[in-house]
Amino acid sequence: MKNISKSSLFKRYIASYILVFSLPFILLLIGINFVFIRDVREELSLSNDNYLEQSNLMLDEKIIEINSLGNYINQMDNFNRNSVYRREDFSEYRDLINRHEHSTNAVETLYIVFNNPSYVFSSRGNMTIDALIDYSVHFSTQSQKNRMREVLEENTVSLNVINNRIFYTIPLGRPGQSYGSILAVMNANNIRNNLELLSDNNEGMSFLLNAEDDIVLSSSIYEKLNQQAINASIDTILESDEIRIDGTKYLSNKVTNNLTGWTFVSLVDSQQFYRPLYNIFIVAIVGIIILTLIGVVISYYFAKQNYRPVQNIIDSFSHDGPQGTQPKDEWGYIETSISRKFSEVKDLSELVDEQAPIIRNALLLDLLDGNYNHFEKIEKRLEEIDIHFPFNYFSTIIVELGKKAINTDYVSAIERISHELDTYSVGDQFVIESTVPPLKNNQIVIIVNLKTDNPKIWKQIIQSITQHFSSNETTKDTVIKMGVGSTHESWEKIKNAHIEASSALETINKKRVKENKVLFFKDINNESSPSAKLLEYPKEGTMLLLQSLKQGNQKMAEETITELFNKIRSDYSSPIAIQVITAYVYNAVLEVGNELGITEYNTMLLELSHLNESDQSEEILKKISYLVCKEVNDQKEMETNEIGKNIVQYIFEEFSSPDISLEQIASEYNISISYASKLIKEETGDSFSNIIQSLRMNLFKELLLTTSTPIKDLVVDVGYYDVSNFTRKFRKENGLTPGQYRKKYKDTTFTSTTTP
């Protein structure tokens, strides 16, 4: 708090009280008029816009519902040309119309009108067109009846207002072959109620004008006003934000419906803004006279008392308050501190939500790859994300589901299945933690923590996992292949089990198995045809070494090489036998290097042919493994960087597509969903959802200001289906509705930010 004078705000308190008590009342009245009244008017205007926008959306929904009903009636062909002759079915037709009326809230009454012969079906009875028009309660004057006859003779889509009711007609029959009309009396009660509610909340009126500026719907208060005066002022109402009718000044709000061209209008009496001010004026003038007399005396006391909580707040922030720019006063300091704290908490919360699955998968993958020095540290981190291994035995299962080319729904299903597997346990005998490998989104890697290692428990585990996939709708018909590593008594051997499971799965795939298959690593030798051999090659150890090299796991490769040579030296004493078996391992490593296109270590392999000491051979093989793992990891890093750049480019090109999602990107690039999220975060520094929202919002603003396309179509163009939901988001972010934003900034030059 060294940057802020301890008495600055205290002095302002004293000065403000003296100023308030001594300032002439007329200045206070002017200030209230310009500040309070303006703010109230703006707030009321925004509120009215909301009500009118709601009414506008209601009208859109009703027209869309009636169109859908009309299309359905024509497609079903329930009322064909011969319907008027099938008198035995008339009651069935009435019931059908009655069902149609009750299927939607948009229709009050529905008529099926045939022109030749003249006949009308309805849920209230059947009649001729003349009977419908002459005796219906809908038409009270001869001009209204004549207008309805013209509408029914046209057999076209039309929207008409007769006797304060909305009639919507749709041709009956196939396009170009119309033989009548579907006449719907629109149920406008909820629109009328919304207009009533708007009028009840404010002193004024609200109504709906058609394209000819005739009043279609209105609030009940409208009937108490001078209708002729309103009709005479329609043009002014539509053009101006303020209008005077019968000596009363009104604030005008308008919203135009894009489908019909009709306009919702709200008029609010401006005098209501000033009535509270007049009441305050009378009370205040008496109070100010009294307060002015004693104000100077008590100003010091109030200032001192009011400053005390401010001082307490400042003291609470003084230990870790904002550094850098010097605040103007205590309030500036407090505001800056609170904003900073709130921003930090919000950012941290979002980061935790976004990074939780990435952190979880990263920790599990570290366990699988052996990327740790002390299990106590990684165990503490696992506990923080609610992962526990209570038992002493560990193993790994790799489940492969179908082929690599999988669709978006399949990717999402695999992620969901992986999460559901974490809840599996049987009789407190084992627990399961699973994850999806970063670069293989058709696999699930499962860490199994067992209480005891016996065939019965393993049978339960395999059955539980298989049943889980079989019961899932997405994977029930998928070929499931499972490679199972050996069971180890130490968490340090989880990486060994992972490599063993990879070897078992690779053995299955090499045999091109086309049905469900489970292979334990310990049973790999049983998969081969037995034959008598003078020497027993270390196939299991060699497979582990090869898998370690293919995965770039240098630590595991060195451990495997050490175990291999220890076994060779303990099992064989003959130098020739050792050389033969060592050559077997060398050849296998050479094949992996050739597969990966690594040739730098060929000269080192040639040196091995001249060595008789296994210790020297072991060291050279470890050097070779280092080169192979380095090359593999370099290739992975290049691939990862390339994928990350391609994903970001893809997002900037396809962000306006409504189908874009993390699941779709993961499917496109054959990676896991959490890994896709991680790559996007690393490349851009932001989350996928924030990037999409920002790009779409900027494109929408650009199109809003540079085109005259209807707002509803623009929302769809930038990738959204829900117009009302997007409108709420837009207003929350910009403080204006899209229509208001376009009107305010139409002539502003817009700079596009939708390119990477």
TAFEN-V419045 format. One record per helix or strand of 3 or more residues. SS is the DSSP state (~ for helix, > for strand). FROM is the first residue (numbers start at 0). TO is the last residue. If there is no record, write none. Layout:
# TAFEN-V419045
ss->{SS SS}
from->{FROM FROM}
to->{TO TO}
This chain:
# TAFEN-V419045
ss->{~ ~ ~ ~ > > ~ ~ > > > ~ > > ~ ~ ~ > > > ~ ~ ~ > ~ > > ~ > ~ > ~ ~ ~ ~ ~ ~ ~ ~ ~ ~ ~ ~}
from->{7 24 82 86 106 118 128 141 157 164 179 188 203 214 219 226 233 241 247 262 271 329 374 392 407 429 442 454 479 490 516 520 538 553 574 601 613 661 672 687 710 722 737}
to->{21 75 84 101 113 121 134 153 161 171 185 200 208 217 223 231 238 244 255 268 316 368 383 400 420 434 449 470 483 509 519 526 550 570 595 607 653 668 683 705 716 733 744}
